Amino acid sequence: MLRERYGYLRKLERSNSLYDIGDGSARIYIRYSKIHRRSSTFYGLRKEDLAALEGHPSLICFLWEGQAEPLFLTFSDYEEIFHTCTPARDGQYKAQIYLQDGATELYLTKSGRFNLEGQFGWSQVDAVINASRGVVVPDFSHSQIQTMLSAIGSIKGFDIWVPQADRGRVDESLSGNLTFRDELPAGVQMVEDILSEVDVVWVQRGANKLAGLFEVEHSTPIYSALLRFNDILLSVAAREHAFRIVANDMRRSAFVRQLNRPTFRSSGLNELCSFLEYRNVFGWFRRLTTGRPITRE
């Protein structure tokens, strides 16, 4: 049905449940459950799969046996909730849907219940895809993309590192005042010189762990950025970190070619690094900043 409605359906690497739909206009995460006691369903949402939805117009599709219409949740509505709770030991967030007359509800462990009426059917998908296709992205500079990624990370509760030489070019008209880390976290001495030049680094607040690394590739060679990521991966054992190359869509094919070089396949970087379009950064930034201040103390 997805193919019939939205055309080409591309399965994403590293998961059996993640797809690009609508020619890359949205991502969808499909989960299925049998119906258990008390008319409830049970799902495991993998942390790494949810991370692949971040920054993209995305939906989670919940399916169960005998269902009349698919149920779609817009991921951005729940992104902050997932970020503030801890997955189980197996790396999955546990979710249940209770099928009650007139009150279908989602229960997320340690986060509460959420009413799902009105989220059945294809209109949710249509709305996300149409909104994505309708986004007109201004011609942002390299520094403005850095600014938005920094603001997104700050709102999500991370400490932010931006190279010292770039901090004077941060666009405060976009972000307000942003506070940056004075030092990189401990334990990265082997690659400190390399890591210090990564365009934006998110650091887990309180844990001093790398949480996200972003290289904005306006025109510089993507291969050079991947080499930096590779050195960091091999030296810091950063296997759970989100490595992202950020560029316009015209450079996606170059990213795929370079990432599939034997050296990156051997190190495992090809399984950990993803491509993020400027359009998606802009949309992510707008979703998180609309109606709320960006500055964090």
Secondary structure, 3 states (H helix, E strand, C coil): CHHHHHCCCEECCCCCCEEEECCCCEEEEEEEECEEHHHEEEEEEEHHHHHHHCCCCEEEEEEECCCCCCEEEEHHHCHHHHHHCCCCCCCEEEEEEECCCCCCEEEECCCEEEECCCCECCHHHHHHHHHHHCCCCCCCCHHHHHHHHHHHHHHCCCEEECCHHHHHHCCHHHHCCCCCCCCCCCCCHHHHHHHCCCCEEEEECCCCEEEEEEEECCCCCHHHHHHHHHHHHHHHCCCCCEEEEEECHHHHHHHHHHHCCHHHHHHCHHHCEEEEEHHHHHHHHHHHHCCCCCCCC
